[in-house]
């Protein structure tokens, strides 16, 4: 630790660039990470590392080349420890692994730069210890959310959820206000609120929002390559949450679930109740008029074929899509694992950070799930992930809407293979026609 202090001091106080001290600084940070958290250490080895003496952020990303810029003067001024420096490195890597650059771009037209920055940080900082001061945490977010919405309770806000969840679970005006209050709460060096700076600003990310899709895809491919190499060198020494994030990075959900669910569930009648948390759709300028929200969440069941014919990759793709379904709309979701029989029935709110224990691996039969759900009340939609191989005829006709999502490669993209002569629902490939 004393060696780090001496290095930072020599770098910041030297009038000319101290190349030797800078190289030693990076060696120390990488060495510590490889020993303590191998994935992060090996990821950092592959990326560029430079010093930035001008930017306001403690650390920033030049994502065009995946360069980490360390603002050594700010680290010196704010007395960063080695643990603090390690934490901000992890912070930036988690932004990349969670594809926050492309996700942020999708919401930039209706949310402010500061709001997106705050919410992205809230999502990933839950996985990091020893963050320096002025880090945006879930605890602060919860307190501000409750203050802005008195009917809300802190326990209503779930932990370890994805960026989209925290951004969209309250109306836009409310989220923008919460983020604004968190920005105002940043403390300066003298402890005065409103005079502080966030750990990272992502100032150059606004410029990248105007880049082409090819550029975004290129950046994502580099992140995937760094991650794949880091996973291999870490030799399986990964925390569970990181395994989950890497799976989602490597196997992106192909179907547009928001579109599919809207088209399928939009016509199902549900009761509504009035609320002050949502503006009236017909007269949004009238703040005295209450809006409407659904009084019942739609009940969606997802069945995953875990028979021996399903590969590990196909099952991983299915669960990756399930997590995307949960992010796409507010629903009650039950996951059924099944082969020739039902193996597990479980209500699920999020799969982020959770290890999936696959149960089954025997033969394949669709009918046990259909028969079971026909005896249940309020099933609005069944989504069945399978490679398509099973019986030729169901024992019962489903009493609800059904999607068959085919994971296997048999058949064509226009007409995916399924053994059933009559499906009673839509049959879709897990990858769209343009994949």
ZIDA-V642345 format. One record per run of one state. SS is the DSSP state (H for helix, E for strand, - for the rest). FROM is the first residue (numbers start at 0). LEN is the number of residues. Records with the same first field share a line. If there is no record, write none. Layout:
# ZIDA-V642345
SS->FROM-LEN ; FROM-LEN
This chain:
# ZIDA-V642345
-->0-1 ; 13-5 ; 36-1 ; 46-1 ; 51-7 ; 62-4 ; 70-1 ; 77-4 ; 97-2 ; 107-5 ; 125-12 ; 148-5 ; 156-6 ; 168-3 ; 184-2 ; 187-5 ; 193-11 ; 208-4 ; 234-5 ; 250-6 ; 265-6 ; 279-10 ; 294-3 ; 305-6 ; 328-2 ; 338-3 ; 348-18 ; 374-6 ; 386-14 ; 406-4 ; 411-4 ; 416-9 ; 429-6
H->1-12 ; 18-18 ; 37-9 ; 71-6 ; 81-16 ; 99-8 ; 112-13 ; 137-11 ; 153-3 ; 162-6 ; 171-13 ; 204-4 ; 212-22 ; 239-11 ; 256-9 ; 311-17 ; 366-8
E->47-4 ; 58-4 ; 66-4 ; 186-1 ; 192-1 ; 271-8 ; 289-5 ; 297-8 ; 330-8 ; 341-7 ; 380-6 ; 400-6 ; 410-1 ; 415-1 ; 425-4
